[in-house]
Amino acid sequence: MESITKLLNEITLITLKMETKYPEIYKFLDEDTLTLPVREHPKINSEVLLDYLESLKQLLFHHKETHRIN
């Protein structure tokens, strides 16, 4: 399993990329249900962060595919 620090760095980089190159999808990140914890005190671990990172990658990939962006 990847370290939490590495995952957080990757999440930061991909969200920065979205913010600067794809602002049309960046604005929707705060509405993503993955970022809204269901429990009052959710446990954040490497598995949760990895799932979130993968969802960001999929979002970006899907956006590029549907808008034919290289």
Distance bins in CASP14 RR format, pairs under 12 A and 6 or more apart:
PFRMAT RR
TARGET T0000
AUTHOR 0000-0000-0000
RMODE 2
METHOD distances of the structure
MODEL  1
1 7 0 0 0 0 1 0 0 0 0 0 0
1 45 0 0 0 0 1 0 0 0 0 0 0
1 46 1 0 1 0 0 0 0 0 0 0 0
1 47 1 0 0 1 0 0 0 0 0 0 0
1 48 0 0 0 0 0 1 0 0 0 0 0
1 49 0 0 0 0 1 0 0 0 0 0 0
1 50 1 0 0 1 0 0 0 0 0 0 0
1 51 0 0 0 0 0 1 0 0 0 0 0
2 8 0 0 0 0 0 1 0 0 0 0 0
2 9 0 0 0 0 0 1 0 0 0 0 0
2 10 0 0 0 0 1 0 0 0 0 0 0
2 11 0 0 0 0 0 1 0 0 0 0 0
2 45 0 0 0 0 0 1 0 0 0 0 0
2 46 1 0 1 0 0 0 0 0 0 0 0
2 47 0 0 0 0 1 0 0 0 0 0 0
2 48 0 0 0 0 0 1 0 0 0 0 0
2 49 0 0 0 0 1 0 0 0 0 0 0
2 50 1 0 0 1 0 0 0 0 0 0 0
2 51 0 0 0 0 0 1 0 0 0 0 0
2 53 0 0 0 0 1 0 0 0 0 0 0
2 54 0 0 0 0 0 1 0 0 0 0 0
3 9 0 0 0 0 1 0 0 0 0 0 0
3 10 0 0 0 0 0 1 0 0 0 0 0
3 45 0 0 0 0 0 1 0 0 0 0 0
3 46 1 0 0 1 0 0 0 0 0 0 0
3 49 0 0 0 0 1 0 0 0 0 0 0
3 50 0 0 0 0 0 1 0 0 0 0 0
4 10 0 0 0 0 0 1 0 0 0 0 0
4 11 0 0 0 0 0 1 0 0 0 0 0
4 44 0 0 0 0 1 0 0 0 0 0 0
4 45 1 0 0 1 0 0 0 0 0 0 0
4 46 1 0 1 0 0 0 0 0 0 0 0
4 47 0 0 0 0 0 1 0 0 0 0 0
4 48 0 0 0 0 1 0 0 0 0 0 0
4 49 1 0 0 1 0 0 0 0 0 0 0
4 50 0 0 0 0 1 0 0 0 0 0 0
4 52 0 0 0 0 0 1 0 0 0 0 0
4 53 0 0 0 0 0 1 0 0 0 0 0
5 11 0 0 0 0 0 1 0 0 0 0 0
5 12 0 0 0 0 0 1 0 0 0 0 0
5 46 0 0 0 0 1 0 0 0 0 0 0
5 49 0 0 0 0 1 0 0 0 0 0 0
6 12 0 0 0 0 0 1 0 0 0 0 0
6 13 0 0 0 0 0 1 0 0 0 0 0
6 46 0 0 0 0 1 0 0 0 0 0 0
6 49 0 0 0 0 1 0 0 0 0 0 0
6 50 0 0 0 0 1 0 0 0 0 0 0
6 53 0 0 0 0 1 0 0 0 0 0 0
7 13 0 0 0 0 0 1 0 0 0 0 0
7 14 0 0 0 0 0 1 0 0 0 0 0
7 44 0 0 0 0 0 1 0 0 0 0 0
7 45 0 0 0 0 1 0 0 0 0 0 0
7 46 1 0 0 1 0 0 0 0 0 0 0
7 47 0 0 0 0 1 0 0 0 0 0 0
7 48 0 0 0 0 1 0 0 0 0 0 0
7 49 1 0 1 0 0 0 0 0 0 0 0
7 50 1 0 1 0 0 0 0 0 0 0 0
7 51 0 0 0 0 1 0 0 0 0 0 0
7 52 0 0 0 0 1 0 0 0 0 0 0
7 53 1 0 1 0 0 0 0 0 0 0 0
7 54 0 0 0 0 0 1 0 0 0 0 0
7 56 0 0 0 0 0 1 0 0 0 0 0
7 57 0 0 0 0 0 1 0 0 0 0 0
8 14 0 0 0 0 0 1 0 0 0 0 0
8 15 0 0 0 0 0 1 0 0 0 0 0
8 44 0 0 0 0 1 0 0 0 0 0 0
8 45 0 0 0 0 0 1 0 0 0 0 0
8 46 0 0 0 0 1 0 0 0 0 0 0
8 48 0 0 0 0 0 1 0 0 0 0 0
8 49 1 0 0 1 0 0 0 0 0 0 0
8 50 0 0 0 0 0 1 0 0 0 0 0
8 52 0 0 0 0 1 0 0 0 0 0 0
8 53 0 0 0 0 1 0 0 0 0 0 0
9 15 0 0 0 0 0 1 0 0 0 0 0
9 16 0 0 0 0 0 1 0 0 0 0 0
9 49 0 0 0 0 0 1 0 0 0 0 0
9 53 0 0 0 0 0 1 0 0 0 0 0
10 16 0 0 0 0 0 1 0 0 0 0 0
10 17 0 0 0 0 0 1 0 0 0 0 0
10 46 0 0 0 0 0 1 0 0 0 0 0
10 49 0 0 0 0 1 0 0 0 0 0 0
10 50 0 0 0 0 1 0 0 0 0 0 0
10 52 0 0 0 0 0 1 0 0 0 0 0
10 53 1 0 1 0 0 0 0 0 0 0 0
10 54 0 0 0 0 0 1 0 0 0 0 0
10 56 0 0 0 0 1 0 0 0 0 0 0
10 57 0 0 0 0 1 0 0 0 0 0 0
11 17 0 0 0 0 0 1 0 0 0 0 0
11 18 0 0 0 0 0 1 0 0 0 0 0
11 29 0 0 0 0 0 1 0 0 0 0 0
11 34 0 0 0 0 0 1 0 0 0 0 0
11 35 0 0 0 0 0 1 0 0 0 0 0
11 44 0 0 0 0 0 1 0 0 0 0 0
11 46 0 0 0 0 0 1 0 0 0 0 0
11 48 0 0 0 0 0 1 0 0 0 0 0
11 49 1 0 0 1 0 0 0 0 0 0 0
11 50 0 0 0 0 1 0 0 0 0 0 0
11 51 0 0 0 0 0 1 0 0 0 0 0
11 52 1 0 0 1 0 0 0 0 0 0 0
11 53 1 0 1 0 0 0 0 0 0 0 0
11 54 0 0 0 0 0 1 0 0 0 0 0
11 55 0 0 0 0 0 1 0 0 0 0 0
11 56 1 0 0 1 0 0 0 0 0 0 0
11 57 0 0 0 0 1 0 0 0 0 0 0
12 18 0 0 0 0 0 1 0 0 0 0 0
12 19 0 0 0 0 0 1 0 0 0 0 0
12 49 0 0 0 0 0 1 0 0 0 0 0
12 52 0 0 0 0 0 1 0 0 0 0 0
12 53 0 0 0 0 0 1 0 0 0 0 0
12 56 0 0 0 0 0 1 0 0 0 0 0
13 19 0 0 0 0 0 1 0 0 0 0 0
13 20 0 0 0 0 0 1 0 0 0 0 0
13 21 0 0 0 0 0 1 0 0 0 0 0
13 53 0 0 0 0 1 0 0 0 0 0 0
13 56 0 0 0 0 1 0 0 0 0 0 0
13 57 0 0 0 0 0 1 0 0 0 0 0
13 60 0 0 0 0 0 1 0 0 0 0 0
14 20 0 0 0 0 0 1 0 0 0 0 0
14 21 0 0 0 0 0 1 0 0 0 0 0
14 22 0 0 0 0 0 1 0 0 0 0 0
14 25 0 0 0 0 0 1 0 0 0 0 0
14 26 0 0 0 0 0 1 0 0 0 0 0
14 29 0 0 0 0 0 1 0 0 0 0 0
14 49 0 0 0 0 0 1 0 0 0 0 0
14 52 0 0 0 0 0 1 0 0 0 0 0
14 53 1 0 0 1 0 0 0 0 0 0 0
14 54 0 0 0 0 0 1 0 0 0 0 0
14 55 0 0 0 0 0 1 0 0 0 0 0
14 56 1 0 1 0 0 0 0 0 0 0 0
14 57 1 0 0 1 0 0 0 0 0 0 0
14 58 0 0 0 0 0 1 0 0 0 0 0
14 59 0 0 0 0 1 0 0 0 0 0 0
14 60 1 0 0 1 0 0 0 0 0 0 0
14 61 0 0 0 0 0 1 0 0 0 0 0
14 63 0 0 0 0 0 1 0 0 0 0 0
15 21 0 0 0 0 0 1 0 0 0 0 0
15 22 0 0 0 0 0 1 0 0 0 0 0
15 23 0 0 0 0 0 1 0 0 0 0 0
15 25 0 0 0 0 0 1 0 0 0 0 0
15 26 1 0 0 1 0 0 0 0 0 0 0
15 27 0 0 0 0 0 1 0 0 0 0 0
15 28 0 0 0 0 0 1 0 0 0 0 0
15 29 1 0 0 1 0 0 0 0 0 0 0
15 30 0 0 0 0 0 1 0 0 0 0 0
15 32 0 0 0 0 0 1 0 0 0 0 0
15 35 0 0 0 0 0 1 0 0 0 0 0
15 52 0 0 0 0 0 1 0 0 0 0 0
15 53 0 0 0 0 1 0 0 0 0 0 0
15 55 0 0 0 0 0 1 0 0 0 0 0
15 56 1 0 0 1 0 0 0 0 0 0 0
15 57 0 0 0 0 0 1 0 0 0 0 0
15 59 0 0 0 0 0 1 0 0 0 0 0
15 60 0 0 0 0 1 0 0 0 0 0 0
16 22 0 0 0 0 0 1 0 0 0 0 0
16 23 0 0 0 0 0 1 0 0 0 0 0
16 26 0 0 0 0 1 0 0 0 0 0 0
16 29 0 0 0 0 0 1 0 0 0 0 0
16 56 0 0 0 0 0 1 0 0 0 0 0
16 60 0 0 0 0 0 1 0 0 0 0 0
17 23 0 0 0 0 0 1 0 0 0 0 0
17 25 0 0 0 0 0 1 0 0 0 0 0
17 26 0 0 0 0 1 0 0 0 0 0 0
17 29 0 0 0 0 0 1 0 0 0 0 0
17 56 0 0 0 0 1 0 0 0 0 0 0
17 57 0 0 0 0 0 1 0 0 0 0 0
17 59 0 0 0 0 0 1 0 0 0 0 0
17 60 1 0 0 1 0 0 0 0 0 0 0
17 63 0 0 0 0 0 1 0 0 0 0 0
17 64 0 0 0 0 0 1 0 0 0 0 0
17 69 0 0 0 0 0 1 0 0 0 0 0
18 24 0 0 0 0 1 0 0 0 0 0 0
18 25 1 0 1 0 0 0 0 0 0 0 0
18 26 1 0 1 0 0 0 0 0 0 0 0
18 27 0 0 0 0 1 0 0 0 0 0 0
18 28 0 0 0 0 1 0 0 0 0 0 0
18 29 1 0 0 1 0 0 0 0 0 0 0
18 30 0 0 0 0 0 1 0 0 0 0 0
18 32 0 0 0 0 0 1 0 0 0 0 0
18 56 1 0 0 1 0 0 0 0 0 0 0
18 57 0 0 0 0 0 1 0 0 0 0 0
18 59 0 0 0 0 1 0 0 0 0 0 0
18 60 1 0 0 1 0 0 0 0 0 0 0
18 61 0 0 0 0 0 1 0 0 0 0 0
18 63 0 0 0 0 1 0 0 0 0 0 0
18 64 0 0 0 0 0 1 0 0 0 0 0
19 25 0 0 0 0 1 0 0 0 0 0 0
19 26 1 0 1 0 0 0 0 0 0 0 0
19 27 0 0 0 0 1 0 0 0 0 0 0
19 28 0 0 0 0 0 1 0 0 0 0 0
19 29 0 0 0 0 1 0 0 0 0 0 0
19 30 0 0 0 0 0 1 0 0 0 0 0
19 56 0 0 0 0 0 1 0 0 0 0 0
19 60 0 0 0 0 0 1 0 0 0 0 0
20 26 0 0 0 0 1 0 0 0 0 0 0
21 60 0 0 0 0 1 0 0 0 0 0 0
21 63 0 0 0 0 0 1 0 0 0 0 0
21 64 0 0 0 0 0 1 0 0 0 0 0
21 67 0 0 0 0 0 1 0 0 0 0 0
21 69 0 0 0 0 1 0 0 0 0 0 0
21 70 0 0 0 0 0 1 0 0 0 0 0
22 28 0 0 0 0 0 1 0 0 0 0 0
22 29 0 0 0 0 0 1 0 0 0 0 0
22 56 0 0 0 0 0 1 0 0 0 0 0
22 59 0 0 0 0 1 0 0 0 0 0 0
22 60 1 0 0 1 0 0 0 0 0 0 0
22 61 0 0 0 0 0 1 0 0 0 0 0
22 62 0 0 0 0 0 1 0 0 0 0 0
22 63 1 0 0 1 0 0 0 0 0 0 0
22 64 0 0 0 0 1 0 0 0 0 0 0
22 66 0 0 0 0 0 1 0 0 0 0 0
22 67 0 0 0 0 1 0 0 0 0 0 0
22 69 1 0 0 1 0 0 0 0 0 0 0
23 29 0 0 0 0 0 1 0 0 0 0 0
23 63 0 0 0 0 0 1 0 0 0 0 0
24 59 0 0 0 0 0 1 0 0 0 0 0
24 60 0 0 0 0 0 1 0 0 0 0 0
24 63 1 0 0 1 0 0 0 0 0 0 0
24 64 0 0 0 0 0 1 0 0 0 0 0
24 66 0 0 0 0 0 1 0 0 0 0 0
24 67 0 0 0 0 1 0 0 0 0 0 0
24 69 0 0 0 0 0 1 0 0 0 0 0
25 31 0 0 0 0 0 1 0 0 0 0 0
25 32 0 0 0 0 0 1 0 0 0 0 0
25 56 0 0 0 0 1 0 0 0 0 0 0
25 58 0 0 0 0 0 1 0 0 0 0 0
25 59 1 0 0 1 0 0 0 0 0 0 0
25 60 1 0 0 1 0 0 0 0 0 0 0
25 61 0 0 0 0 0 1 0 0 0 0 0
25 62 0 0 0 0 1 0 0 0 0 0 0
25 63 1 0 1 0 0 0 0 0 0 0 0
25 64 0 0 0 0 1 0 0 0 0 0 0
25 66 0 0 0 0 0 1 0 0 0 0 0
25 67 0 0 0 0 1 0 0 0 0 0 0
25 69 0 0 0 0 0 1 0 0 0 0 0
26 32 0 0 0 0 0 1 0 0 0 0 0
26 56 0 0 0 0 0 1 0 0 0 0 0
26 59 0 0 0 0 1 0 0 0 0 0 0
26 60 0 0 0 0 1 0 0 0 0 0 0
26 63 0 0 0 0 0 1 0 0 0 0 0
28 34 0 0 0 0 0 1 0 0 0 0 0
28 35 0 0 0 0 0 1 0 0 0 0 0
28 55 0 0 0 0 0 1 0 0 0 0 0
28 56 0 0 0 0 0 1 0 0 0 0 0
28 59 0 0 0 0 1 0 0 0 0 0 0
28 60 0 0 0 0 0 1 0 0 0 0 0
28 63 0 0 0 0 0 1 0 0 0 0 0
29 35 1 0 0 1 0 0 0 0 0 0 0
29 36 0 0 0 0 0 1 0 0 0 0 0
29 52 0 0 0 0 0 1 0 0 0 0 0
29 55 0 0 0 0 0 1 0 0 0 0 0
29 56 1 0 0 1 0 0 0 0 0 0 0
29 59 0 0 0 0 1 0 0 0 0 0 0
29 60 0 0 0 0 0 1 0 0 0 0 0
29 63 0 0 0 0 0 1 0 0 0 0 0
30 36 0 0 0 0 1 0 0 0 0 0 0
31 59 0 0 0 0 0 1 0 0 0 0 0
32 51 0 0 0 0 0 1 0 0 0 0 0
32 52 0 0 0 0 1 0 0 0 0 0 0
32 55 1 0 0 1 0 0 0 0 0 0 0
32 56 0 0 0 0 1 0 0 0 0 0 0
32 58 0 0 0 0 0 1 0 0 0 0 0
32 59 0 0 0 0 1 0 0 0 0 0 0
33 52 0 0 0 0 0 1 0 0 0 0 0
33 55 0 0 0 0 1 0 0 0 0 0 0
34 42 0 0 0 0 0 1 0 0 0 0 0
34 44 0 0 0 0 0 1 0 0 0 0 0
34 48 0 0 0 0 1 0 0 0 0 0 0
34 49 0 0 0 0 0 1 0 0 0 0 0
34 50 0 0 0 0 0 1 0 0 0 0 0
34 51 1 0 0 1 0 0 0 0 0 0 0
34 52 1 0 1 0 0 0 0 0 0 0 0
34 53 0 0 0 0 0 1 0 0 0 0 0
34 54 0 0 0 0 1 0 0 0 0 0 0
34 55 1 0 1 0 0 0 0 0 0 0 0
34 56 0 0 0 0 1 0 0 0 0 0 0
34 58 0 0 0 0 0 1 0 0 0 0 0
34 59 0 0 0 0 1 0 0 0 0 0 0
35 42 0 0 0 0 0 1 0 0 0 0 0
35 44 0 0 0 0 0 1 0 0 0 0 0
35 48 0 0 0 0 0 1 0 0 0 0 0
35 49 0 0 0 0 0 1 0 0 0 0 0
35 51 0 0 0 0 0 1 0 0 0 0 0
35 52 1 0 0 1 0 0 0 0 0 0 0
35 55 0 0 0 0 1 0 0 0 0 0 0
35 56 0 0 0 0 0 1 0 0 0 0 0
35 59 0 0 0 0 0 1 0 0 0 0 0
36 42 0 0 0 0 1 0 0 0 0 0 0
36 52 0 0 0 0 0 1 0 0 0 0 0
37 43 0 0 0 0 1 0 0 0 0 0 0
37 44 0 0 0 0 1 0 0 0 0 0 0
37 48 0 0 0 0 1 0 0 0 0 0 0
37 52 0 0 0 0 0 1 0 0 0 0 0
38 48 0 0 0 0 0 1 0 0 0 0 0
39 48 0 0 0 0 0 1 0 0 0 0 0
42 48 1 0 0 1 0 0 0 0 0 0 0
42 49 0 0 0 0 0 1 0 0 0 0 0
42 52 0 0 0 0 0 1 0 0 0 0 0
43 49 0 0 0 0 0 1 0 0 0 0 0
44 50 0 0 0 0 0 1 0 0 0 0 0
44 51 0 0 0 0 0 1 0 0 0 0 0
44 52 0 0 0 0 1 0 0 0 0 0 0
45 51 0 0 0 0 0 1 0 0 0 0 0
45 52 0 0 0 0 0 1 0 0 0 0 0
46 52 0 0 0 0 0 1 0 0 0 0 0
46 53 0 0 0 0 0 1 0 0 0 0 0
47 53 0 0 0 0 0 1 0 0 0 0 0
47 54 0 0 0 0 0 1 0 0 0 0 0
48 54 0 0 0 0 0 1 0 0 0 0 0
48 55 0 0 0 0 0 1 0 0 0 0 0
49 55 0 0 0 0 0 1 0 0 0 0 0
49 56 0 0 0 0 0 1 0 0 0 0 0
50 56 0 0 0 0 0 1 0 0 0 0 0
50 57 0 0 0 0 0 1 0 0 0 0 0
51 57 0 0 0 0 0 1 0 0 0 0 0
51 58 0 0 0 0 0 1 0 0 0 0 0
52 58 0 0 0 0 0 1 0 0 0 0 0
52 59 0 0 0 0 0 1 0 0 0 0 0
53 59 0 0 0 0 0 1 0 0 0 0 0
53 60 0 0 0 0 0 1 0 0 0 0 0
54 60 0 0 0 0 0 1 0 0 0 0 0
54 61 0 0 0 0 0 1 0 0 0 0 0
55 61 0 0 0 0 0 1 0 0 0 0 0
55 62 0 0 0 0 0 1 0 0 0 0 0
56 62 0 0 0 0 0 1 0 0 0 0 0
56 63 0 0 0 0 0 1 0 0 0 0 0
57 63 0 0 0 0 0 1 0 0 0 0 0
57 64 0 0 0 0 0 1 0 0 0 0 0
58 64 0 0 0 0 0 1 0 0 0 0 0
58 65 0 0 0 0 0 1 0 0 0 0 0
59 65 0 0 0 0 0 1 0 0 0 0 0
59 66 0 0 0 0 0 1 0 0 0 0 0
60 66 0 0 0 0 0 1 0 0 0 0 0
60 67 0 0 0 0 0 1 0 0 0 0 0
60 69 0 0 0 0 1 0 0 0 0 0 0
61 67 0 0 0 0 0 1 0 0 0 0 0
61 69 0 0 0 0 0 1 0 0 0 0 0
62 69 0 0 0 0 0 1 0 0 0 0 0
63 69 1 0 0 1 0 0 0 0 0 0 0
64 70 1 0 0 1 0 0 0 0 0 0 0
END
